[in-house]
Amino acid sequence: MWDTAETFIGKTTFWIATMETVTLDRKTYNELVEAKRDLEDILAFDRAVAVAEEGLPHAFMKQLIDGQAPVLVFRRWRAFTVSDLSRKSGVSEDIIEGLEKGGVWPTVETLQALSNALDVQMDDLVQT
């Protein structure tokens, strides 16, 4: 066993090490855990950016967060009119408008047709 001091994140940290264990003060341990989490977040972000997948722009994501109807948000994102979406999905304009205004409960078949037409996952259209 040997006692030593090491510079970590600009501060001197004391630790005790053996061949099997390392003992750190709580503050240093917490800093290491936080640095590990930050690195995991950075790596996850890098993996997400590397995937050639279309992402929802911030303005549209904010509309979803603010509680707007997903069908309305995704329809606007795709620059479809209600008529365009109706033709592309085979779902009536009345149903689409009802979903956008609320109060209409879609069937699984309706959600599937709309998600295919909007090129999104079906669960993206379900408001929680």
C-alpha positions, 0 to 999 in steps of 0.5 A, a space after each residue: 500500500 502506498 499513500 500519494 497525491 495526484 492532480 485531478 481536475 485542477 485540484 490535488 487529491 489524496 488517495 490510497 491505493 493497493 493492487 486491488 483497491 483505490 480509496 478516494 475522498 467522497 468529493 473526488 468520487 462524485 466528480 469522477 461519477 459526474 465526469 463518467 456520466 458526462 462522457 456517456 452523454 457525449 458518446 450517446 450524442 455522437 452516436 445519434 449524430 452519426 446515424 443518418 436519421 432525420 430529426 424533428 426540428 426544435 420548433 416542432 419538438 417544442 410544439 409537442 412539448 407544449 401539448 399540441 396534437 402530434 398529428 397536427 405537428 407532424 402534418 405541419 412539419 411535412 408541409 401537408 395540408 389536411 387534404 394532402 394527408 387525407 389523400 396520402 393516408 386514406 384517412 378522412 379529413 374529418 378524422 384528421 381534423 378531429 385528431 388535431 382538435 382533440 376529442 377523437 380517439 383513433 383506431 390502431 389502423 388509423 394511427 398506422 395509416 397516418 404514421 406511414 403517410 407522415 413517415 414517423 413511428 406510430 407511437 409518435 402520434 400518441 399523445 401522453 
